[in-house]
């Protein structure tokens, strides 16, 4: 995940990776499918490994109220889909 410290600090008091939205995010396929997200969000599959989510084509800034509102909406949708949560180790794959 890529975001600014200013954005991170504005959305959470105790930041934990995987629990908040940033400008660019990657979700392993093991976390589950990424739901449809509003424009201008771009969703890109990374082979069969996961999904890259890019909130805005331009640099995300916390001083832009449209960016902040979009991040809040995407956070709601990703949380509802069960994709946001404290990161944890995945079970080892069988040999």
Backbone torsions as a table, in degrees:
resi	resn	phi	psi	omega
1	UNK	NA	142.2	178.8
2	UNK	-124.5	126.6	173.9
3	UNK	-159.9	171.5	177.6
4	UNK	-88.6	156.9	175.5
5	UNK	-61.4	-38.1	180.0
6	UNK	-61.4	-42.9	179.1
7	UNK	-68.0	-47.2	179.5
8	UNK	-54.8	-48.2	-177.6
9	UNK	-68.5	-22.7	179.4
10	UNK	-80.7	-17.9	-177.3
11	UNK	-108.9	-12.5	-179.7
12	UNK	-154.7	143.4	177.3
13	UNK	-85.8	-31.6	-179.3
14	UNK	-123.5	83.5	-176.3
15	UNK	-64.6	130.7	174.6
16	UNK	-132.0	127.1	-179.1
17	UNK	-51.2	135.7	178.1
18	UNK	92.4	-5.9	-174.6
19	UNK	-106.3	-4.5	178.7
20	UNK	-142.1	165.7	-173.7
21	UNK	-94.7	144.0	175.0
22	UNK	-128.4	-175.0	-178.9
23	UNK	-63.8	-44.1	178.8
24	UNK	-128.3	133.6	-179.2
25	UNK	-136.9	150.8	174.6
26	UNK	-123.3	133.4	177.1
27	UNK	-121.9	119.1	174.6
28	UNK	-61.0	146.9	177.7
29	UNK	-60.8	-23.0	179.9
30	UNK	-66.5	-23.0	178.7
31	UNK	-75.9	-24.5	-178.9
32	UNK	123.9	172.9	-177.5
33	UNK	-75.3	145.8	175.7
34	UNK	-83.0	128.5	-179.4
35	UNK	-74.6	167.6	172.7
36	UNK	-59.2	139.7	-178.7
37	UNK	-125.3	153.6	-175.3
38	UNK	-70.0	153.8	174.1
39	UNK	-63.8	144.7	10.2
40	UNK	-95.7	19.5	-177.6
41	UNK	-58.6	135.7	177.0
42	UNK	-110.0	132.9	178.7
43	UNK	-116.2	123.7	-179.3
44	UNK	-126.6	126.3	175.1
45	UNK	-72.1	142.2	176.2
46	UNK	-113.9	89.3	-174.9
47	UNK	47.7	-133.0	176.9
48	UNK	-103.6	18.7	-174.2
49	UNK	-90.8	-36.3	-175.8
50	UNK	171.6	-156.8	-174.0
51	UNK	-138.6	136.0	174.7
52	UNK	-100.1	131.5	178.9
53	UNK	-119.7	125.3	180.0
54	UNK	-119.6	116.3	-175.0
55	UNK	-64.5	-47.4	-175.9
56	UNK	-137.8	147.8	177.8
57	UNK	-70.1	-30.0	175.9
58	UNK	-91.9	169.0	-179.1
59	UNK	-60.0	128.0	177.9
60	UNK	-70.8	130.6	176.2
61	UNK	-132.6	139.8	-179.9
62	UNK	-70.7	-17.3	178.7
63	UNK	-80.6	-7.2	178.2
64	UNK	-97.8	109.9	-177.3
65	UNK	-60.3	-29.7	177.7
66	UNK	-67.1	-38.7	177.5
67	UNK	-64.2	-45.4	-178.3
68	UNK	-63.7	-42.2	178.9
69	UNK	-65.2	-41.1	178.1
70	UNK	-63.0	-44.3	179.0
71	UNK	-60.6	-40.1	179.1
72	UNK	-64.9	-42.0	179.6
73	UNK	-65.7	-44.0	179.7
74	UNK	-65.5	-38.9	176.4
75	UNK	-57.1	-46.6	-179.9
76	UNK	-59.4	-45.8	-178.1
77	UNK	-67.7	-41.3	179.5
78	UNK	-69.7	-37.1	177.3
79	UNK	-64.9	-43.5	179.1
80	UNK	-61.2	-32.4	179.4
81	UNK	-81.9	-2.6	178.5
82	UNK	79.6	18.4	-176.5
83	UNK	-91.5	-14.7	-179.8
84	UNK	-103.2	131.8	180.0
85	UNK	172.7	161.3	179.7
86	UNK	-53.7	133.4	179.1
87	UNK	-67.0	144.3	-179.9
88	UNK	-142.6	156.1	178.3
89	UNK	-67.1	143.2	176.7
90	UNK	-88.4	151.0	177.3
91	UNK	-60.6	145.6	178.8
92	UNK	-65.8	142.5	178.1
93	UNK	-72.9	146.3	177.7
94	UNK	-67.4	143.0	-179.2
95	UNK	-66.6	NA	NA
